[in-house]
Amino acid sequence: MRFSLASTLVVALAAQATASSWFGKPVYNKWHETELERWLSDHNVPYPKAADRKDLENLVKDHWNDKVVSPYSSWDAQTLQNYLTSKGQQAKKGTEKDTKSLAEQVKVYWTETEDSANQAYSSVKDWIFDSWTDSQLKAFADKHGIPVPQPRKRDSLLQALRDNYQSAANKVSENVNYPGDWLYESWSDSELKVWFDERGYPVPQPSTRDSLIANIRRQSRVASLNLQGAYSQASSSAAAAQQSLSDALLDSWSDSQIKEWADKNGIKVPQGSKRNELIALARKHRARLYGDSASATAESAYGAATSKAGNQYAQATNGFAGYTNWFKAQFGIATDAAAASASSATGTAQKSASSVSSSLSKSAASASSSASKSNASASKSAASAYDQAAASAASATDRVKEEL
């Protein structure tokens, strides 16, 4: 088959158009000149005061990857180590102060891409508030007359601010593509400094208000990504703990007890089912194991205890209400209390969750063994399982409090 020059050009143009529709133009192409200048200033990129829009846009383009897509290339050693800790990793021995080596290690766990960064900055409102405390969210809502449903829970606050972000900016004649100083007008100077302390970031020097705000803007995206990662890790640990609980519970039941439970929950058991088949059937309907109500039998007492233990664990690790203040919200700490750095606390939370999971499994196994001896003994063991699990969850909370 032969192709003419014309047909080749048509194919090339079509491919270019398709690529453009797939990937779109860089998000900063739509920014106002003042937003381009603000971004350059925030990222310490010098620009001529008399520069026109095209010059400003080209400067942003030249530095976009290094400053937004892969910002870790310019991080100091401590920040790089903090990021590795947030991913449950440690710097390789002997590289603790080697920024080049640390950056290569961070690169392995880095998830931001050019496309995801472009999408993120096309809707700043979806993540810019993630690292704010509840009181800061409330203050912003009050300052800009944004109605928030009662009670003012974090989720409803975040949603209200995101829904009204554009209108709030319009009222004060501000642009919304790249965050401006107006967002932080209700923050005190001490709150600005605390934001850095909480995350293990060095406070910029000189610590003028303008400098603090500029640095918060620059690092808010990474802070949001870190919190998302922390939530994901804790969710995985919680799921593992729940599975351990149900496995231990099933191991403690006899075949007849599993059949009785299945019958009560309307689960059909094929005639002649062997024990491994019964357990497999129960695991398939694992969620119902936590819905059993307590009865006078030892099995039900044990089931109630493990359910309570699971709930205690959930109180220590679940109930996520937005990425911001994750550690404070998840571990029963007041949302406006002083917090540790997100990167450091993530590692602690992950270890604590694993510790709780292990303790729950051991406690449940202990109760399982006793359950086969007598109803009274099983009840005591069940209570012990709950007490130990509760203590483990409390210990996890204490460890994170210490970190915070």
N, C-alpha and C positions, 0 to 999 in steps of 0.2 A: 504494500500500500504506500502511495506517495502522498506527501503533504506539501501543499504550496506554502509560500511565505505568508500569504494572507491568513491561511487556516492556522498556521503556527502562532501568528500574532493573536488571533482570536482566542486560541487555547490559553496562551500566556496571560492575556488580559482577564479571561474568565477565572483562571487560577488565582490571579492577584485579587480579584473581587471576592472570590470565595474565602481566601485567607483573611481578607479584611473583615468579612462578615463573621468569620469564626473567632478571630482574636480581638477585633475591635481596635480603635485608636487608643493610645495611652490616655489614662484618665485625666492627667494634668493638662491635656490639650483644651479642656473645657474650663479650666480655672481662670479666675479673674487675675489681672496683673498683680494686684495686691496679695493674692494668695500665692502666686508664684514667688514673689519677693519674700513673703513670710516663710515659705518652705526653705528657700535658699538660706535665709538668715538663721532659721532653726537648726539647719545642718551645717552651719559655718562655711557656706560656700560664698565667697565674695562675688559681687556683681556690680557693674557700673551703675551709678545712680541714674544716668541718662539712658539706660538700656531700654530698647523697645520690647514689645511682647515676644517677638520671635527669638530675640537673644536670650530672654529670660527662660523661655520654653526649652531652648537648646541646652542651657545650663542645667536645668532640672533633668533633662533627658540624659545628659552625660554622667550625672551622679545618682540616678534613680536606682540602679542595681546595687551599687555599693552602700547606699544609705537606707534603702527600703527593702529590696528583695533579699539581699544578703548582708545585713548591717553588722553581723558578728565579725566581719573582717577587720573592723576598726575598734572592736571592744578591747578593754584592758583585761589582764589576766584574771582578776577577781570576778568580773562580770561573766567571763567565759566559763569559769568554774561554777559560778552560781547557776548558769543555764544547764550545765551538765548535771548538777545536783537535782535540778527541777525535773530532769528526765530519769532520775534514779540511777545516774551514772557517776563515776568518779574519774577525775583526771588521771591519766596514766602516770605511774610513778616516774618522777624525775622531770615531768613536763609542767609542774604546777605554775611556773612563772614564764614558760615559753609560749608567748601569745600565738606564734605561728602554728605550733603543734596543737595547742588548745583549740584554735580556730578550725583546724582540720578535724578534730574530734567532734566539735559542735556541728560541723557540716553534715556529719552522718545522721544526726537527729533533727536537723532543721527541716521544717515542713513548708515554709512559705515559698511560693514560686512567683514568677512574674505575673502569671495569670491571676493567682489568688490575691496578690497585692493589688493588682489593678481592680479586681472586684471589691476588695475591702475599702479602697479609697474612693470607690464610686458611691459608697453609702457609709460615710463616716459615723453617722448616727447609730449604726448597728453595733458599734464596739467602743466608741469613745467614752461612754459612761461606765464601761465594765469595771474599771479600777476605782470608781468613786465609792465612798461610804454612803450608807443610807441617809445620814444627816446632810451630806453634800447634795444628794439627789433631791431631798425635800427642800433644801434651801433654794436650789435652782428652780424647782417647780413654783415655789412661793414667789420668788423674785420676778418670774416671767408670767405669773398668773395662769399657770397650767393646772387645770383641775385633775385631781387624782382620786380615784374611788377609795372609800373607807372600808376596812382599815388600810392604812398606807403600807402595804407589804412591798418588799423589794421588787418582785416581779411586776406589780402594777405600776410602781414608780418608774421603772425602766421603760415599760411599754408606753406610759404617758409621755415621757420625755422624748422618746423616739418618734411618737406620732405627732408631737407638737414642735419638733426641732426646727422645721422650716418656718413655721409661723412665728416662733420666738425670734428667729434670726431676722425675719422680715420687719418685726416691730422695732428692732434696734438698728435696722439698715445694715445688716451684716451678711456676708456670703456664707454658704454652708458646705462648700466642697472641701476646703482644708480648714480645720478648726482655728478659731481666732481667740484673742485675749478675752473677749466678752463671755466665753464659756466659764471662765474661772473668776469672774468678778466677785462672786459670793464666797470665795475661798480666802481664808486668812493667810498671812505669810507663813505662820507656823504649820498650817495644814499642807501648804505646798512642800515644805521641808520634810514633813512626816511622810509624805508620799514616797520620797526617795529612801528614807530610813526603813520603811516597811518592806521595801523590795531589795534592800542591800545595794542600792545604787549610790555612788558617791554624790553628795550634794554639790552642784556646780559652783565654782568660784570665779568671780565674786558672786555671792548668792543674792543678787538683786531680784526683785519680783519678776521683771521681764525675763531674766535668764532662767529662773525656776520654771515659769510657765512654758517657755520655749522648749526646755528639756523634757518636761512632762508630755508636751505634744509629740515630741520626737519619739518617746519611748512607750507611749500608750498602746500602740499596736502590739509590740512585743509582750507587754504586760498582759494584754488580753489573751494572746496566744498561750502564754504560760499558764494562765488560770484555766483555760480550756483543757490543756494537757493534764493539769492537776485533777480536774473533775473526772476525766476519762480514766485515770489511774485508780482513783478511789472507787469508781463505779465497778471496775473490774475486780478489785479486792472484795467489795461487798458481795458481788455475785459469787465469788469463790467461797466466801464464808457461808453464804446461804446454802450452797450445794453441799458443803461439808456437813452442815447441820442435818439436812434431809437424808444424806447417806448414812450418817450415824443412827438416825432415828429408824430407818428401815432395817438396818442390821440388828437392832434390838428387838424387832417384832418377829413373832412366830408366823408361820404360813397362815394360820387361822386368823391371826390379828390383821394381817394384810388384807385377807379376803373380807373380813368384817368392815375394815375401813373402806375398801372398794365398794362394797354393797351400800354402805351409808352414803357414799358420794355418787351413787348411780353409775359406777364404772363396772362394765360387764367383764367377768373373769371366765375365760374359756375353761371348760371341764378338763380336768387332768393336768392343769398347769403346774409345772415344777417351780421350785423356789426361785431359781434365776429368772424364770419367766414372770413370776409374780412381782419380783423386785423391779424388773424392766418395765412392767406395766405401771407400777407405782411411780417410777421415775418419770415416765411419760407424762404423768399427771402431777408432777412434783409440786406445782403451785398450790394444789389443794391440801398438801400436807400442813400448810401453815394456817389453813382455815378451820381445822378441827377444833371443836369446843371441848373444854375439859369435862371429864366424867369421873366417876368414882374409881375407875380402873387404873392400874399402875401405868398402863400404856398411855392413857389419856393424860395422866399427870405428867408423864415424861414429855408428851407432845406439847402440853401447855407450857412447860418450862422452856423447851427449846424454842417455841414460838416467841416467848417473852425475851429469851436471850437474843433471838434474831432481831426483835424490835429494838432491844437495847443497842445492838450493833448498828442498826439503821439510824438510831438517834445520833450515834457518833460519826457516821460516815455519809448518810444520805440527806434528803430534804434540800437538795441544792436549789438555791434561789438566785440564779444569775451567777456569772463568773466572779464578779467582784466580791471581795471579802469572803471568798470560798472557805478558807480555813476557819475564820471566825464563825461563820454561819453553820458550817457542818459540825463543828465540835462544841457547840453550845456556848460560844463566847459572844458577848455583846458585840453587835456589829460596829460600834464606834469605839471599841477598846483598841489599845495600841496593838499592832500586828507585826509579825516578823516578815522578813522578805519572802515573797511568793516563791522564789526559786529555792530557798533553803527549806521552807516549811513543806514544800511538796514532797521532798525526800522523807521528811519526818512523818508526814501523813501516810505515805505509802508503807513505811516500815511499821507504823502503828496499826494500820489496817491489816497488814499481814500478821502481826502479832495477835490481834484480836481474833482473826480467822483461825489461827493455830490453837489458841486457847479454847475457842468455842468447840473445835473438833475434839480436843482432848477431853473437855468437860462432858461433851455429849457421849463420847465413847465410854467414859467412866460410868455414866448413868445407864448406858446400854447394857453393860456387863451386870450391873446390879439389878436391872429390871427383871432379868430372868430368874432371880432368886426369890423375891417376894414382893408383894404389892407395897408393903410399908417401906422396904428397903429402896424400892424403885422410886417411890415418892420422895424420900430423903435425897436420893442421888439426883433426881430431877431438880429439886430445889437447889442442891449444891451446884448443879450445872448452870442454873440460872445465875446464882450468886457469883460464881467464878467468871461467867461470861460478862456479867454486869461490871465486875471489878476490872476485867480486862478492858472493857470499853471505856470505863472511867480512867484507867491508866493511859489509854490511848489519848483521851482528851487532855489529861494532865501533861503528857509529853508534848502535845502540840501547843498547849498553853505556855509551857516553858519556852518553846521555840518562838512563840508569838510574843 
